[in-house]
Amino acid sequence: MRNVRRGPILLLVIVAVVVAVVFQQQDHTTTPSAAASATALEDPGLPSVDALSASWFCTEGTSTPDGRADETIIVSSVADREIVATVTVMPGGTAAPASRTLHVDAHREARLRVADVLATAEPGVVVEVTGGPAAVAHEIANTATDDVATEPCSRRAGSDWYFAAGTTVRGSQHYLTLFNPFGDDAVVDVSFVTDAGVQEPDALQALVVPRRSRITRAVHDVVPRQGIVAMHVHARVGRVVAERTMIFDGTAPDDAPARRGISLSLGATSPRRTWDLPFGTNVDGAQSKVGVANFGSRASTVEVAVVLDNDVSLTPQVVSVPSHSVVAVDVATQVPVGSSYTVRAFARDVEGHAPPLVVEMLGWWPDASSSTGVATAVGATRAATRWVIALPGVDGNASVSILNPGGEGLTAEVRSYNRTGGAPSSAPAVAIPASRFASVSLGELGATREQVIVVVADHPVVVGLTVTGVAGAAWMVAVPDFTNGVPA
């Protein structure tokens, strides 16, 4: 590692990076065909091996001693040669950005605390990777709750972002972070659908996100005491990246369970009709609910299907979701005690044209469990034949869930690249029937933290990570590689 000097040269470099980012979001470097390119731009994943560079935006996290969510950047290389990752922290205002360069060996992982680059109240982070493909994620830690959360960073900025499973009940803090890495100010409106209907707080309308800056807003202050809160961020000018953190202090609200921990979600960029949530368990007392939000003007119906890791089938729950509303679907109580599961959600109506929805899952492990914590994640909307997992740097039990959303069986394999390089360790290939899933324990594979994990399958799958242990609990949808064969 080495520090890059601040000053005029750095500012020119930052401008060049921003221009490169804008160009990348418009070009076709991510796939070899024009049709595939359009799809990859809609749902960007891992860059292709021949892409000159790729930019990732990491929005939530703090880098000051009193911060709520100490942030660490994780760069997981899947290249066959050394790559270079430049981590730039933008503090906003007139303060100069700061950068650190990481040289990452082939199939290795590098980690960097944002505080080691720059201590600032609102760190917006851009990671520029050159020399080969890599997945970039970040983890945040809250010392008050002894919990961690992890999420891939974003490959794109957008004009719309959606969340579906927030809450502002007593004992919770709900933070929205907005990052504008570009050279012009963005203007944003934030609206909510809650238990009490649609809310558009004046304080969050025409909200300016200054250029190359990040801002944070406490949702619990403007939309207080709501059991479930779905959120829509719309940039009327410019583009931003939106993430949401919730912190629970263990207080038991009157009509909700006591929860303790921190969660992190990257928003969805559009409502969809099909969602996959590749994680879920009621082991060790874990509970979870699926938030289903309808931001449209017509009512919709959602079918929520719980997929078990055996041959048992559960009757799907069919739930009506009125226009401009959100519902919470309890899924953990459906399944046998001690089970792992995944969830599939489909927008349905009698004519087959139900308005699209946004789906996100909130889970928690109570104080009585061995891994107290909270986790959230927005679902996945597309499958791929290869996925990359950036493991958080915490001790815990990590398992990979591989969901087969297709109509025929497939074979999948989990590969772990160790620190010494060479060929990866592999778990035995698993056969996964249609509409089923398999779980692979990374501990049984011999994988340890700070390793690069790659899942490959002969047909498209959806992959998620669950981590539990003394450091808390976390969920994450893995980073898809749409260049490794484009799914139908």
C-alpha positions in Angstrom: 0.0 0.0 0.0 1.0 3.6 -0.5 -0.6 6.9 0.0 -1.2 9.2 -3.0 -0.3 12.8 -2.5 -3.1 15.3 -2.2 -3.3 18.4 -4.2 -4.0 19.6 -7.7 -2.8 16.4 -9.3 -5.1 14.3 -7.2 -8.1 16.6 -8.1 -7.3 16.1 -11.8 -7.2 12.3 -11.2 -10.5 12.4 -9.5 -12.1 14.3 -12.3 -10.6 11.7 -14.7 -12.1 8.9 -12.7 -15.5 10.5 -12.7 -15.4 10.9 -16.4 -14.3 7.3 -16.8 -17.2 6.2 -14.6 -19.8 8.1 -16.7 -18.2 6.6 -19.8 -18.3 3.1 -18.4 -22.0 3.3 -17.5 -22.7 4.1 -21.2 -20.3 1.8 -23.0 -20.3 -1.9 -23.7 -17.2 -3.2 -22.0 -19.1 -5.5 -19.7 -20.2 -8.1 -22.2 -19.1 -9.2 -25.7 -22.5 -8.6 -27.4 -24.7 -5.6 -27.7 -27.8 -7.4 -26.3 -25.8 -8.6 -23.3 -24.4 -5.1 -22.8 -27.9 -3.6 -22.4 -28.7 -6.2 -19.8 -25.5 -5.7 -17.9 -26.0 -2.0 -17.8 -29.5 -2.6 -16.4 -28.2 -4.9 -13.7 -24.4 -4.3 -13.5 -22.3 -7.1 -11.9 -18.7 -8.2 -12.2 -16.9 -6.4 -15.0 -15.6 -8.5 -17.9 -12.0 -9.7 -18.1 -11.2 -7.3 -20.9 -12.7 -4.2 -19.3 -10.1 -1.5 -18.9 -11.4 -0.4 -15.5 -14.4 -0.6 -13.3 -15.7 1.9 -10.7 -17.6 0.9 -7.5 -19.4 3.3 -5.2 -19.5 2.5 -1.5 -22.0 4.8 0.2 -22.7 4.0 3.8 -20.2 3.8 6.7 -18.2 6.2 8.9 -14.5 6.9 9.4 -14.4 8.9 12.6 -13.8 7.5 16.1 -17.4 8.4 17.2 -19.0 7.1 14.0 -22.0 4.7 14.0 -20.7 2.3 11.4 -16.9 1.9 11.1 -16.4 1.0 7.4 -13.9 -1.3 5.7 -13.5 -1.8 2.0 -13.1 -5.3 0.6 -11.6 -5.9 -2.8 -11.9 -9.6 -4.0 -9.9 -10.3 -7.2 -11.0 -12.9 -9.6 -8.3 -11.9 -12.1 -5.4 -14.2 -13.1 -2.9 -11.4 -12.5 -2.2 -8.6 -10.1 -4.8 -5.8 -10.2 -4.7 -2.3 -8.8 -7.5 -0.8 -6.7 -7.5 2.9 -6.0 -9.7 3.8 -3.0 -10.7 7.5 -3.0 -12.6 9.0 -0.1 -14.6 12.1 -0.9 -15.3 14.2 2.2 -17.4 16.8 0.4 -17.3 20.6 0.7 -14.0 22.3 0.1 -12.0 19.5 1.7 -9.6 17.6 -0.6 -10.3 13.9 -1.3 -7.7 11.3 -0.2 -6.7 8.1 -1.9 -4.9 4.9 -1.2 -3.7 2.4 -3.8 -3.9 -1.4 -3.2 -2.0 -3.9 -5.2 -4.0 -7.1 -5.1 -2.5 -10.5 -6.2 -4.5 -12.9 -8.4 -7.5 -14.5 -6.7 -6.7 -12.7 -3.4 -8.6 -10.3 -1.2 -7.4 -6.9 0.1 -9.0 -4.9 2.9 -8.7 -1.3 3.9 -10.4 0.7 6.7 -11.7 4.0 5.3 -10.5 5.7 8.5 -6.9 4.7 7.4 -7.4 6.8 4.2 -9.3 9.8 5.7 -11.2 10.5 8.9 -14.3 12.4 7.9 -17.9 12.6 9.0 -19.4 11.8 5.6 -17.1 9.6 3.6 -18.2 8.8 0.1 -15.9 6.1 -1.4 -15.1 5.4 -5.0 -13.0 2.3 -5.8 -11.5 2.2 -9.2 -10.2 -1.2 -10.2 -7.8 -1.7 -13.2 -6.0 -4.7 -14.5 -8.7 -7.3 -14.2 -12.1 -8.1 -12.7 -12.8 -7.9 -9.0 -15.8 -7.7 -6.7 -15.9 -4.8 -4.3 -17.9 -4.8 -1.1 -17.8 -3.1 2.3 -18.5 -4.1 5.8 -19.6 -1.8 8.7 -19.3 -2.5 12.4 -21.2 -0.9 15.3 -19.3 -1.3 18.6 -22.4 -0.4 20.7 -24.3 -3.5 19.4 -21.2 -5.8 18.7 -22.6 -6.5 15.2 -21.4 -6.2 11.6 -23.2 -5.8 8.3 -21.9 -6.4 4.8 -23.0 -5.5 1.3 -21.5 -5.3 -2.2 -20.8 -1.8 -3.3 -22.7 -0.4 -6.3 -21.4 -0.5 -9.9 -23.8 2.3 -10.9 -25.4 5.5 -9.8 -29.1 6.1 -10.6 -32.1 8.4 -10.5 -34.2 6.0 -8.4 -33.6 3.8 -5.4 -36.1 1.7 -3.4 -36.2 -0.1 0.0 -39.0 -2.2 1.4 -38.2 -3.5 4.9 -37.2 -0.5 7.1 -38.7 0.3 10.5 -38.6 3.3 12.9 -40.0 1.6 16.0 -38.8 2.6 19.4 -35.2 1.3 20.0 -34.3 1.7 16.3 -32.3 4.2 14.3 -32.9 4.4 10.5 -30.3 6.2 8.4 -30.5 7.0 4.7 -27.2 7.8 3.0 -26.9 9.4 -0.4 -23.7 9.7 -2.4 -23.1 11.9 -5.4 -19.7 11.1 -6.9 -20.1 13.4 -9.9 -19.1 16.9 -10.7 -22.6 18.5 -10.5 -25.0 18.8 -7.6 -28.0 16.4 -7.5 -31.5 17.2 -6.3 -33.4 14.4 -4.6 -37.0 13.8 -3.3 -37.5 11.1 -0.7 -41.0 9.6 -0.1 -42.2 6.7 2.2 -45.0 4.2 2.3 -45.7 3.1 5.9 -48.3 1.7 8.2 -49.9 5.1 8.2 -49.9 5.6 4.4 -47.8 7.8 2.1 -45.5 10.3 3.7 -43.4 13.0 2.0 -41.6 15.0 4.7 -40.8 18.6 3.7 -37.3 18.2 5.0 -36.6 15.5 2.4 -38.0 17.2 -0.7 -35.7 19.0 -3.1 -32.8 17.8 -1.0 -29.5 18.9 -2.5 -26.7 16.3 -2.6 -23.6 18.4 -3.4 -21.1 17.3 -6.0 -18.6 14.7 -4.9 -20.3 14.5 -1.5 -22.3 12.2 0.7 -25.1 13.2 3.0 -27.0 11.3 5.7 -30.5 11.8 6.9 -32.1 10.2 10.1 -35.4 8.8 8.8 -36.5 8.0 12.4 -36.6 11.7 13.1 -39.0 12.5 10.1 -41.0 9.3 10.0 -41.1 8.2 13.6 -42.6 5.1 15.3 -43.6 3.2 12.2 -43.6 -0.6 12.2 -42.6 -1.0 8.6 -41.2 1.7 6.3 -40.6 1.4 2.6 -38.7 4.2 0.9 -38.3 5.7 -2.6 -35.4 8.0 -3.5 -35.9 10.0 -6.7 -33.3 12.3 -8.1 -35.0 15.0 -10.1 -31.6 16.3 -11.1 -28.5 14.2 -11.4 -27.8 10.7 -10.1 -26.9 9.3 -6.7 -26.2 6.0 -4.9 -28.4 5.1 -1.9 -27.9 2.8 1.0 -29.7 2.4 4.3 -28.5 1.4 7.7 -30.7 0.4 10.7 -29.3 0.2 14.3 -31.3 -1.6 17.0 -30.3 -1.0 20.7 -32.2 -4.0 22.2 -35.2 -2.0 23.4 -38.5 -4.0 23.1 -41.2 -1.8 21.5 -44.8 -2.3 22.5 -45.8 -4.2 19.3 -42.4 -5.5 18.0 -39.7 -7.9 19.2 -36.5 -6.7 20.9 -33.6 -6.5 18.4 -30.0 -5.6 18.7 -27.5 -5.0 15.9 -26.8 -3.2 12.7 -28.0 -3.9 9.2 -27.0 -2.5 5.7 -28.9 -2.5 2.4 -28.1 -1.2 -1.0 -31.3 -0.1 -2.6 -33.0 -1.6 -5.7 -33.0 0.6 -8.8 -36.4 -0.4 -10.0 -39.5 -2.4 -8.9 -39.6 -5.9 -10.5 -42.1 -8.8 -10.7 -39.8 -11.6 -9.5 -37.5 -11.5 -6.5 -35.2 -14.1 -4.9 -33.9 -13.9 -1.4 -31.1 -16.5 -1.1 -30.9 -16.6 2.7 -33.1 -17.4 5.6 -33.1 -19.5 8.8 -34.9 -20.0 12.0 -31.9 -21.8 13.6 -30.8 -20.5 17.0 -34.0 -18.5 17.4 -33.7 -16.5 14.2 -36.8 -14.7 12.9 -37.5 -12.8 9.7 -40.0 -10.9 7.8 -40.3 -10.0 4.1 -41.2 -6.4 3.3 -43.2 -6.1 0.0 -43.6 -2.6 -1.2 -45.9 -1.4 -4.0 -45.0 2.1 -5.1 -47.4 2.1 -8.0 -50.9 3.4 -8.5 -52.6 0.0 -8.9 -53.0 -2.8 -6.3 -50.9 -5.9 -6.7 -50.8 -9.4 -5.4 -47.6 -11.1 -4.4 -47.0 -14.9 -4.0 -44.4 -15.5 -1.4 -42.9 -19.0 -1.6 -40.6 -20.5 1.0 -38.1 -23.0 -0.4 -36.7 -25.5 2.0 -33.4 -27.4 1.7 -35.2 -30.7 1.4 -38.1 -32.1 -0.6 -40.8 -30.6 1.6 -43.0 -28.1 -0.2 -44.9 -25.3 1.6 -48.0 -23.7 0.4 -47.1 -20.2 -0.9 -48.6 -17.2 0.9 -50.7 -15.0 -1.3 -50.9 -11.4 -0.1 -52.7 -8.4 -1.5 -50.6 -5.2 -1.6 -52.6 -2.0 -2.1 -51.3 0.8 -4.2 -48.7 3.0 -2.4 -48.4 0.7 0.5 -46.2 -1.9 2.1 -46.9 -5.2 3.9 -44.7 -7.5 6.1 -44.9 -11.2 5.5 -43.8 -13.5 8.3 -41.9 -16.3 6.8 -39.8 -17.9 9.6 -42.8 -19.2 11.5 -43.9 -21.2 8.4 -40.9 -23.5 8.4 -40.0 -26.4 10.7 -37.8 -25.3 13.7 -34.1 -25.6 12.9 -34.5 -25.1 9.2 -32.7 -23.1 6.6 -34.7 -21.7 3.6 -34.8 -19.2 0.8 -37.7 -17.1 -0.4 -39.1 -16.4 -3.8 -41.7 -13.6 -4.4 -43.8 -13.2 -7.5 -46.1 -10.3 -8.4 -49.3 -12.0 -9.6 -52.9 -11.1 -10.7 -55.6 -12.9 -12.6 -54.5 -11.3 -15.9 -50.8 -11.9 -15.3 -49.9 -8.2 -15.4 -49.6 -7.2 -11.7 -47.6 -4.0 -11.1 -44.0 -4.7 -10.1 -42.9 -4.6 -6.5 -39.8 -4.2 -4.3 -38.9 -7.0 -1.9 -36.5 -7.0 1.0 -36.0 -9.3 4.0 -35.3 -8.2 7.6 -34.0 -10.9 10.0 -32.8 -10.9 13.6 -31.3 -13.2 16.2 -32.4 -12.4 19.7 -30.2 -11.9 22.8 -30.9 -15.5 23.8 -29.2 -16.8 20.6 -25.5 -17.5 20.3 -25.1 -14.8 17.6 -27.2 -11.8 18.4 -27.6 -9.5 15.4 -29.8 -8.0 12.7 -29.6 -8.4 8.9 -31.3 -6.9 5.9 -30.9 -7.4 2.2 -32.9 -6.4 -0.9 -33.6 -9.5 -3.1 -32.0 -10.4 -6.4 -33.9 -10.2 -9.7 -31.6 -12.1 -12.1 -29.7 -15.3 -12.1 -26.2 -16.0 -13.4 -23.9 -19.0 -13.8 -21.0 -17.4 -11.7 -21.1 -15.4 -8.5 -18.3 -13.9 -6.4 -18.5 -13.5 -2.6 -16.4 -11.0 -0.7 -16.1 -12.5 2.8 -16.3 -10.1 5.8 -13.3 -10.1 8.0 -15.0 -11.5 11.1 -14.9 -14.9 12.9 -18.2 -16.7 12.4 -20.1 -19.4 10.7 -20.5 -18.6 7.1 -22.7 -20.6 4.7 -23.5 -20.1 1.0 -27.0 -20.6 -0.3 -27.4 -21.6 -4.0 -30.9 -21.2 -5.3 -32.0 -22.8 -8.5 -34.8 -20.7 -9.9 -35.1 -22.6 -13.1 -37.3 -25.4 -14.3 -34.6 -28.1 -14.6 -31.9 -29.5 -12.3 -28.4 -28.2 -12.3 -25.0 -28.8 -10.7 -23.1 -26.1 -8.8 -19.7 -25.9 -7.1 -18.2 -23.6 -4.4 -14.5 -22.7 -4.9 -12.3 -21.1 -2.3 -9.1 -19.4 -3.3 -6.6 -19.5 -0.4 -3.9 -17.0 0.5 -1.1 -19.0 -1.0 -2.5 -18.8 -4.5 -2.7 -21.8 -6.8 -5.8 -23.9 -7.6 -8.8 -23.3 -5.4 -10.2 -25.7 -2.9 -13.6 -26.9 -3.9 -16.6 -28.4 -2.1 -18.1 -31.5 -3.8 -20.3 -30.4 -6.6 -24.0 -30.4 -5.5 -27.0 -31.3 -7.6 -29.9 -28.9 -7.1 -33.3 -29.9 -8.4 -35.5 -27.3 -10.1 -36.9 -24.6 -7.7 -34.7 -25.9 -4.8 -31.6 -24.7 -3.1 -28.5 -26.1 -1.5 -26.3 -24.8 1.4 -22.6 -25.1 1.6 -20.7 -24.5 4.9 -17.5 -22.5 4.2 -16.1 -23.9 7.4 -16.5 -27.4 6.2 -14.8 -26.3 3.0 -11.9 -25.0 5.0 -12.4 -21.5 3.9 -11.4 -18.8 6.4 -12.2 -15.1 6.5 -10.5 -12.9 3.9 -10.7 -15.5 1.1 -12.2 -15.1 -2.3 -15.2 -17.4 -2.8 -16.6 -18.2 -6.3 -19.7 -20.2 -7.1 -20.1 -21.7 -10.5 -23.1 -23.6 -12.0 -24.0 -25.1 -15.3 -27.3 -23.2 -15.3 -28.2 -19.8 -13.8 -28.5 -19.6 -10.0 -28.9 -17.0 -7.3 -26.3 -17.0 -4.5 -26.4 -15.5 -1.1 -24.2 -15.5 2.0 -25.2 -15.8 5.7 -22.7 -15.1 8.5 -23.4 -15.7 12.2 -21.2 -15.8 15.2 -19.8 -13.8 18.1 -19.4 -10.8 15.8 -23.2 -10.8 15.1 -25.0 -11.7 11.9 -25.1 -10.5 8.3 -26.7 -11.4 4.9 -25.5 -10.5 1.5 -26.5 -11.3 -2.1 -23.2 -12.2 -3.9 -21.9 -10.3 -6.9 -23.2 -11.8 -10.2 -21.0 -12.3 -13.2 -23.3 -11.8 -16.2 -20.3 -12.0 -18.6 -20.0 -15.7 -17.8 -22.9 -16.7 -20.1 -26.0 -14.5 -20.1 -29.0 -16.2 -18.6 -32.3 -16.4 -20.5 
